[in-house]
Every structure is written in C-alpha cells, then in structure tokens.
C-alpha cells in the first residue's frame, strides 16, 4: 500500500500543477475525481495493459477508480488542451539546448517473426507520427506533436517552439530539418539552429554558414532525442492500440507524461535505485 499511496500522491500533484478542476463536468452525480481517471491512464501506460485490466489491478490495490468503460469515455471526451496542460505540468526545469526529431508508431502490432515464418506480407499502413523536443540536459520531453497523417518534419517545428520554454537558445536537428525558413524562424525567436546541410548546398545565408563552420561537438547531443524514442518504444511499445485519432493522441500523451515522471515513479516500478521526491 505504501507504493500505491506514492503513486496517488504523484498523480494528485500532477493534476494540481496542471490546475485542473476536481471534476471535469458540471452535471450529473460527481462520483470520481479527475486524479482517479488519470491514475488509471498512467498505470496503463506503464504496464501496457488494457483499460479493464488496469482498473482491476488498481482495485486489487484498494485504490478506488472508475470502471474501465467510464475511463474509455473519459479518454474519448477529454480535449487536447487538457492533455497539453497535464503534459506541460511535468516540465518544470528550464531548458537551454533542445533536440528535435520525429518517429512513427505503428497502428497494428503483428508478430513479424510469425509473418515471416508463414510467408505472409508485412502489413502496410500509415503510422502515427510523433515529433518531440527533448531537453539535452534532463532528457525530458518538453513539447510534442502527434499527427494521424504523415507530414514533413519541418512543419512541426513552429508548433514545438511555441510550447518550449523561452530560455531555449540552441536547437539541434538532423538533415530532415535543413530548411532556410526554419533557420530564419529560429533566429527570429533568438534561437541558434544547428542542422547538417544537405549535399550541394547553394542557397541560404544560414545554411552556407553551417556548411563552412559546423559545430560537430555540440551537434553530437542531438542523439539524445533518438535515445528518448528508444526508451519510449522499449518501455511502452512501438505501436498504438487505440483506433481513433483522438484516443491515439491521448494514448501517446499518457506515455510522454509517464516518461517525464520517470524519476518520480521509479521507486514504485523499481526501475532505478535512486529515490527522488517531487518533480525535481
């Protein structure tokens, strides 16, 4: 019960930092509070269980939570602004250098070894695209953009820059972010963008400067964004289980929230011997 009480305390503190109301509706009987819904989603992201099994596990730990059907409706109805507030509440550390990158999350989860053995073609579909901005010092995800349809990596950078702290001064990205308008946008916000230039670079003042004087030692920190993707896929899976775009975004945000709370919850899930209290 001590571990479960630590989890409850962490989730309550997260909801309080996000300044969410105790109840997210004004009508009907107010039976369950906001943190009781969120704690089920956090546990589901960590254990990779379904809604039914996650609610049953919490009930076995004597934690009063809504039924799995009520949690499903909660996820489907919760607006994206609320997820953004919960996610922003996990970022309380000032960032100086960020690394941006993107990856895809499969909508299906077949056994590729089995498909190869039975000589069946691999399923082809459009993956869910996830773009993130990672703080290179704390390795926390500062901002995220989830798309149900594919798009170019550069299109997500303005969205990410609006949600990172104002103290960001350096942005790192791979060759997929090589764009002169992107460099101009970063300079306008007072950010130095470091992106490798593609071969045969002929245009762009900022691109030519990076072509001639490229800070390779500083750029090597960009791999921390790929490290974050590796941890997310190894710990929470490389596919999404929800069907609609709204619930898929909610599922990915739950994973990112739990990833940022990793240091807070590591004692509960025995991921590290360190004992860290609070969000710092």
C-alpha positions in Angstrom: 0.0 0.0 0.0 2.9 2.3 0.5 3.9 2.1 -3.2 0.3 2.7 -4.3 0.0 5.7 -2.0 3.2 7.2 -3.5 1.6 6.8 -7.0 -1.6 8.5 -5.8 0.4 11.4 -4.3 2.3 11.8 -7.5 -0.8 11.9 -9.7 -2.6 14.3 -7.4 0.4 16.6 -7.5 0.4 16.4 -11.3 -3.3 17.3 -11.5 -2.7 20.2 -9.1 0.2 21.6 -11.2 -1.9 21.4 -14.3 -4.6 23.4 -12.4 -7.4 21.1 -13.5 -10.7 21.1 -11.5 -11.6 18.3 -9.2 -14.4 17.3 -11.5 -14.3 17.8 -15.3 -18.1 18.1 -15.6 -20.8 20.2 -14.1 -23.8 17.9 -14.5 -24.8 14.6 -13.1 -23.5 12.9 -9.9 -19.9 13.7 -9.2 -18.5 10.3 -8.1 -15.0 10.2 -9.3 -12.4 13.0 -9.2 -10.0 13.9 -12.0 -7.0 12.2 -10.5 -8.9 8.9 -10.3 -9.2 8.9 -14.0 -5.6 10.0 -14.6 -4.1 7.4 -12.3 -5.7 4.6 -14.4 -4.2 6.0 -17.6 -0.7 6.4 -16.1 -0.7 2.8 -14.8 -2.0 1.6 -18.2 0.9 3.4 -20.0 3.5 1.8 -17.7 2.2 -1.7 -17.6 0.9 -1.8 -21.2 -2.4 -3.3 -20.0 -5.9 -2.7 -21.3 -8.4 -0.4 -19.6 -10.2 -3.4 -18.0 -7.0 -5.0 -16.5 -5.6 -1.6 -15.4 -8.8 -0.8 -13.5 -8.9 -4.3 -12.0 -5.2 -4.0 -10.8 -5.9 -0.7 -9.1 -9.0 -2.1 -7.4 -6.9 -5.1 -6.1 -4.5 -2.5 -4.6 -7.5 -0.9 -2.8 -7.5 2.2 -4.9 -11.0 3.4 -5.8 -11.1 4.1 -9.6 -13.8 4.4 -12.2 -14.8 1.4 -14.2 -13.0 0.7 -17.5 -15.9 1.8 -19.6 -16.0 5.2 -17.8 -12.3 5.6 -18.3 -12.7 4.9 -22.1 -15.4 7.6 -22.3 -13.1 9.9 -20.3 -10.3 9.5 -22.8 -12.6 9.9 -25.8 -14.1 13.2 -24.5 -11.1 14.9 -23.0 -10.0 17.8 -25.2 -6.4 18.2 -26.4 -5.9 21.3 -24.4 -6.3 19.3 -21.2 -3.7 16.8 -22.3 -1.4 19.7 -23.1 -1.8 21.2 -19.6 -1.1 17.8 -18.0 2.0 17.3 -20.2 3.2 20.9 -19.5 2.9 20.3 -15.8 5.7 17.6 -16.0 8.2 20.2 -17.3 9.4 22.5 -14.5 13.1 22.6 -15.4 14.5 25.4 -17.6 16.0 24.2 -20.8 18.9 25.6 -22.7 19.6 23.2 -25.6 16.9 21.1 -27.2 17.0 18.4 -29.8 14.1 17.8 -32.2 13.3 14.6 -34.0 10.3 12.5 -35.2 9.3 8.9 -35.5 6.4 6.7 -36.4 4.2 4.5 -34.2 2.5 1.6 -35.9 -1.3 1.3 -35.8 -1.0 -2.6 -35.7 1.1 -4.9 -33.6 1.7 -8.1 -35.5 4.4 -10.6 -34.9 6.8 -10.0 -37.8 8.6 -13.3 -36.9 5.4 -15.2 -37.4 4.5 -13.4 -40.6 7.9 -14.3 -42.0 7.5 -18.0 -41.0 4.2 -18.3 -42.7 5.4 -16.2 -45.7 2.8 -13.5 -45.4 3.4 -9.9 -46.5 4.0 -7.4 -43.8 1.0 -5.0 -43.1 1.4 -1.7 -44.8 -0.3 1.4 -43.3 0.2 5.0 -42.4 1.8 5.2 -39.0 1.0 7.8 -36.3 3.7 10.5 -36.5 5.3 11.8 -33.3 7.6 14.8 -33.2 9.2 15.8 -29.9 11.6 18.4 -28.5 14.0 17.0 -25.8 16.0 18.9 -23.3 19.5 17.6 -23.7 20.4 18.2 -20.0 17.5 16.4 -18.3 16.4 14.2 -21.2 12.8 15.3 -20.7 10.3 15.8 -23.5 9.4 19.5 -23.5 6.9 19.5 -26.4 5.3 17.0 -28.6 3.2 17.0 -31.8 1.1 13.9 -32.7 -0.2 13.6 -36.3 -2.6 11.0 -37.6 -1.4 11.6 -41.1 2.2 11.9 -42.4 3.7 15.3 -42.9 7.2 16.8 -43.4 9.3 17.2 -40.2 9.8 20.9 -40.7 6.1 21.6 -40.4 6.1 20.5 -36.7 8.9 22.8 -35.6 6.9 26.0 -35.2 4.4 24.1 -33.1 7.1 22.7 -30.9 8.9 26.1 -30.5 5.6 27.7 -29.2 5.5 25.2 -26.3 9.1 25.1 -25.2 10.4 27.5 -22.5 11.6 30.9 -23.6 15.1 30.2 -22.2 15.9 27.8 -25.1 18.9 29.2 -27.0 20.1 26.3 -29.2 18.1 23.9 -31.4 19.6 20.7 -32.8 18.1 18.7 -35.7 19.1 16.1 -38.4 19.2 16.7 -42.1 15.4 16.4 -42.3 15.2 19.8 -40.8 17.6 21.5 -43.2 15.5 24.5 -44.3 16.4 28.2 -44.6 12.9 29.3 -43.4 13.4 27.2 -40.3 16.7 28.9 -39.6 15.1 32.3 -40.0 12.3 31.4 -37.7 14.7 30.3 -35.0 16.8 33.5 -35.4 13.6 35.5 -35.0 13.0 33.8 -31.7 16.6 34.3 -30.6 17.5 30.6 -31.1 20.6 29.3 -32.8 19.7 26.3 -35.0 22.3 23.7 -35.8 21.3 21.4 -38.6 23.5 19.5 -41.0 23.4 20.9 -44.6 22.5 18.6 -47.4 24.9 18.0 -50.2 25.4 20.6 -52.9 24.1 23.5 -50.7 23.9 26.6 -52.9 21.3 28.9 -51.3 20.6 30.3 -47.9 22.8 32.5 -45.8 22.4 30.5 -42.6 22.8 27.2 -44.5 26.0 28.4 -46.1 27.4 29.4 -42.7 26.7 26.0 -41.3 28.2 24.4 -44.3 31.5 26.2 -43.7 31.6 26.2 -39.9 29.7 23.3 -38.4 29.9 22.8 -34.6 30.1 19.0 -34.6 30.9 18.6 -30.9 27.7 20.5 -30.0 25.6 18.7 -32.6 26.5 15.3 -31.1 24.0 15.9 -28.4 21.2 15.5 -30.9 21.4 11.8 -30.4 19.6 12.2 -27.1 16.3 12.7 -29.0 16.8 9.2 -30.5 17.6 7.9 -27.1 14.2 9.2 -25.9 12.5 7.5 -28.7 14.3 4.2 -27.9 13.2 4.4 -24.3 9.6 5.2 -25.3 9.4 2.3 -27.7 11.2 -0.2 -25.4 9.2 0.7 -22.3 5.8 1.5 -23.8 5.8 -0.3 -27.2 6.2 0.8 -30.7 2.6 0.7 -31.7 -0.7 2.3 -30.5 -3.7 0.3 -29.6 -6.5 2.9 -29.9 -8.4 3.3 -33.1 -9.5 6.9 -33.5 -7.1 9.8 -33.9 -8.4 11.5 -30.6 -7.8 8.4 -28.5 -4.4 7.8 -30.2 -3.2 11.2 -29.2 -4.4 10.6 -25.6 -2.5 7.3 -25.5 0.7 8.8 -26.7 0.4 11.8 -24.3 0.0 9.3 -21.5 3.2 7.7 -22.4 5.0 11.0 -22.6 3.6 12.1 -19.3 4.8 8.9 -17.6 8.2 9.2 -19.3 8.7 12.7 -17.8 7.6 11.4 -14.5 10.0 8.5 -14.7 12.3 9.8 -11.9 9.2 10.3 -9.7 7.8 6.8 -10.3 11.0 4.8 -10.5 10.8 3.8 -6.9 7.3 2.4 -7.4 8.2 0.4 -10.5 11.7 -0.5 -9.4 13.4 1.0 -12.5 16.3 2.6 -10.6 17.8 2.5 -7.1 17.6 6.3 -6.7 14.9 7.9 -4.6 13.6 11.1 -6.0 10.7 13.1 -4.5 8.7 15.7 -6.4 9.2 16.9 -9.9 12.8 18.0 -9.5 
